[in-house]
């Protein structure tokens, strides 16, 4: 039931910039801007070190450089960001199928069928954030509440690398004390207009009748009337056609020998076959992801002439490891994905597994 909803908003901290700092140790602890450094360039993302100088996304690069003379510009690598985002999304799907991505670095999760309370939801959020860090060495913040709007608001409270929960008894006080420019959905221009009307905090906004807000702000007035009361009935909408099914694991101790990798591969294949059987679909392509201890990531794929059964997956997985793995290089992560999905008869084929 809606009154028992538990919604998470997970937001990666300085996502693009953090990936660049992770992959290039020389950038760590320094002000970094991802984007073009030319006179007409724009900042796509800024590290927290750069944000201290007032540098932020969508800012012209020339202004950013004036604000922070030591700013280091790094070109975007969207193929890497998309790959990491998919890795994080798979972690979300370990906890609930109800995942609504908003962008590469944030998503809503409905965990109402997993836990019975927001307090229990806090533990799930901690687990997800820990799993993300273990898999990617990137930090995430989380908001937990009973609807999407409040979960989104909560995720900003203890950024970076923190989380915050808004329970029903606390929502009214939280919103009343919040400056209107902090409300998600109220931009700087609208906040200035509200300020001229003596609407500076939620407690000011909540005094205005709905029709009066509509008269001044148009249809958005309905939205402002409801959000200041903590009302948001939107469902978390996955709205995604699954194009692949995969599993991966980050290992607490690196895999150093081929026999260790083979044993880990067996575990992954068992988990993958179970997951794909639940989804009822197989495919023709299997992809191996292998990440070394220094975070270099290798992917290799093979496409079969017909739908993969378990034995074919096992055969190609071994083949891909032989192609990808370099002896004497420790492995911290392995992943297997089946894609090029077709039909719904995978469950029948998996029955052949011994």
N, C-alpha and C positions, 0 to 999 in steps of 0.2 A: 504493500500500500504506500501511497505517496508520502504520508506523514512519517513513514519509517525509512525514507530514502537516506542512503549514505553515499555522498558524491565526493570524489577526489578531483582536484585540479593539480596536475603535476606539471611543473614548469622548470625546464633546464636553466641553469644559471650561466648567463653569458655564453650561450651554446657554441656559436661559431668561434668566438675568440678563445673559449676554453679548449676547444679541440685543437686549435693552432698552438696554444701554449702546451698542451699535453704532448703533441707530436714534435714540437721543437723546444727542447729544454732551455735554449737561449732566450726564449720569449717569456719564461715564467717569472712572475713578479714584476713585469714591466708593462707600461701602458701600450696596449695593442688595439689597433682598429682594423677590422676586416673590411676590405673594399678598395676602391681606387684612390690612389694618392694624387692624381692629377688635379689641376685647378678646377675642373668640372666634376671631379669624382664625388662620391657620396659614401658615407660610413654605413656599412650593412650591419655591423655589430661592434661593440666596444667591450674590452675587458673591464673588470671592476677597478683596476688601477687607473684606467683611462677615464672612467666615469667620475672619479674624484675631481677631475678637472672640468667636469661639465660636458664631456664628450658623450654623445649618444647616437643611436641608430637614426638614419635619415638626415643626419646633419651633413652639410657640405664639408668635404674634406679640408678645404682651405680654412674654414672656421675652426674645425677640429684641431688643425695644426697650430693655429694661433693660440688656442686655449691651452694646448699641451705641446710645447715645442719638441719634446722628446718622444712624441707619439711615433710608434712603429706601425707602418701599414703593411698588411699581408693580403695577398690576392685571395679571393673566394675560391673554395674547392667544394662545390655543391655536390659532386659525386660522393665525396667523403661524408659530408653532412647528412646526405640522404641515407647512406649506408648505416651510419651510427644511429640515425633516427629509427630506422627499421629494426635495428638491434634492440633499442629501447622499447619499441612497440611490442616486440615479442615478449619482453619482460612483463609489460602490462597484461598481455593476453594469457600469461601464466596465472593471473589472478581473477580475471573476468573477461568474458567475450564482449562486454559492453564498453568499448573504448571509442571515443570520438576525438580523433586528431583535429587540432585547430591549426597547426603548422608543424614544421619539422621538430620544434622544440617544446611543444606543450599539448596537453590532451586532457579531456575529462574522462573519468572512469566511474561507472556506477557499480558499486560493490554491495548493493543492498541485499543481494542473495548470498553474499559471502559472510557478512557480519550483521549483527542486529542493532548496533548502536554506533554513533559517531565516535565514542571513546574507543571502541574496538577498531573502528576505521583508522584511528591514529596509528595503531600497531601495524596495520596493513601498509599505510603510507611509509612508515619507517622501514619496513621490510623492502618495499619497492625501491626506495631511495638507496638502501644498502646494496640491493641487487644491481642497480644501475651503476653504482660506483665500482663494485667488484668487477663488473663486466667491461666498463668503459673508462674507469678512472675519471669520471665527470660527476659533478655535483648537481643535485636537483633540489628544488623546494616544493612544498606541497601545501595545499589548503584542503581542509576537510569540513564539510557541512551538510545540510539537508537539501540544498539545491545548488544549481550550477553557478548562479551569480555569487552567492556567498562563498562557495568554494574558491572561485576565482579571486575574490577579494582577500580571502584568508591566505592564499599562497604568496601574496606580496608582503605579508606582515613581518615574517622573520627571514626574508631573503638577505644574503644567499645561504644556501645549505641549511635550511631550517624548515619548520612546518608550524601550522597554527590551525586550531579547530574552532569553529563557531557553532556552539550548541543553540538550540531554540531559545532557551531562557536568556541567552547573552546577545542574541542578534539585534534586538531593538536598541540596546545601549551602544553596541558597536557602531551601528549605522548612524545613530543620532550624533555621536561625537566625531564622526568622520568628515573631514573637509570635502566639499562637493567635488573638487578637482581630483579627488582620489577615487571617486566612484567610477567603476568600469562602465564605459559607454557615455561618459560626460567628458567631452574634449575641452581643450583650453579655451576656445572661443565661447563655448556654452558656459563654462565656469565663470568667465569674465562677465558674461551677460547676467548670470545669476548673482554675481557679486554686486552688480549695479542695482539689483532688486533686493539687496540685503539678504540674499540666500548664500550663506558661507559654509554652513554645516548641515548635516542631515537633519538635525533638530529644527533648522529653519525651513528646509525643503518640505518636511512632513506636515507643516502647518498649511501648505497651499492646497486648495481644492483641485481635484483632477481636471475639471473643465477649465479652470484658470490657467493651469499649466499647458493644456492643449491650445488655448487661445494664444499663448505667448510663444510656445516652442513647437507647435504643430503636433503631428502624431507622436513625436518623441515624448511629448508630455505624458502620455499614457504610461510609457516605459519608466519615466522618472517617478511617477506617482507610485508605481508598484515596487520598484527596486528599493526605494527608501524604507519601505515596509518589509523588506526581505521576502517579497513574493516573486517566485519564479517557478513556473510549472513545466518548463521545458524538459523533455526527456533527453537522456544521453543517447545519441543516435549514431551507431557505428557506420551505417550507410556505406558500407564498403564491400565490394566483391572480392572475395579471397582469391588471390592469384598464385599463392604459394602456401605451403605448409612446412614449417621448419622447427628445429630444436637446436639449441646450442648450450654450451656450458663453459664457464670460466673456472679453472681449477685452482684450488688453494695452493697446491704445490705444482710447479711446472712439470710437464711431461717431457722427459729427457731421452727416452729410448723408444724404439719402434714398437716393442712389445707393450709398453705403457699406452702408446697411441692406439694400438689395435684393441686393447681392452676397453679404452675409453670409447672407441668407435662402436664396439658391440653394444655398450650401454646406450649410446645415442641412437643407434638404429632401432633398438627395442622401443625407446621412447618415441621416436619418429613414427614407427609403424603403428603404435597405439594411437598417436594423435591423428594421423591421417585416416585411420579406420573410423575414428569418431566423426571426422568431417565427411567421410564417405566418398572421398575423391582422391584419385591418384594422378600422376602425370608422367611425362616422358623424360624430363630433365632433372638431374640431381646435381646439386652444387655443394661443394665443400668450402667452408670458411676456416682458415687456420691463422691464428694470431700468435706471433712469437712473443717472448718475454719483453722485447723492446718495443712492442706495440705495432710492429710492421705486420700488416694483414694481407694474406694471400687468398684469393678465391679461384677455384677451378670448377668447371662444369663439364658434364657429359650428357648427351641426349641419346636415348635409346630409340630404336625404331618402333617400339610398341610400349604400352603402358607398363610401368615398372612394378614388379612384384618384389617381395622381400629379398629373394636371392639375387636379383638383378641390382637392387640397391646396394647389397653387400659387396658385390663384385666391383661395381663402379666406385664405391667409396674407397675401397682398397687401392684401386687404380689411381684415384685422384690424390690420395695421400702420398703414394709413391712419386707422383709428379710434383707435388707441392712442397713436401717436407725436405728440409736440408739437414743432413746429419750434423749433430753437435749443436743444434740450435734449439733451446728449450721452447716448448709450446705452452701458452697459458690459456688458450681458448680453442675449442673445436665446435663447428656447427655444420649441420646438414639440412638442406632444404630441397623439397620436391616442388617443381613448378611445371609450367606448360600443362596445367591440369585439364583433365578430360573426364567426362562420365561420372558415374557414382558407384562403380563396381569394385573399388579398391578393397573394401571389406572382404569380398569374395576371394580376391587374389591372395590376401594376407592369410587366409585360412590354410594356404599351402605351406606356410612356414613351419619348420620342425622345432 
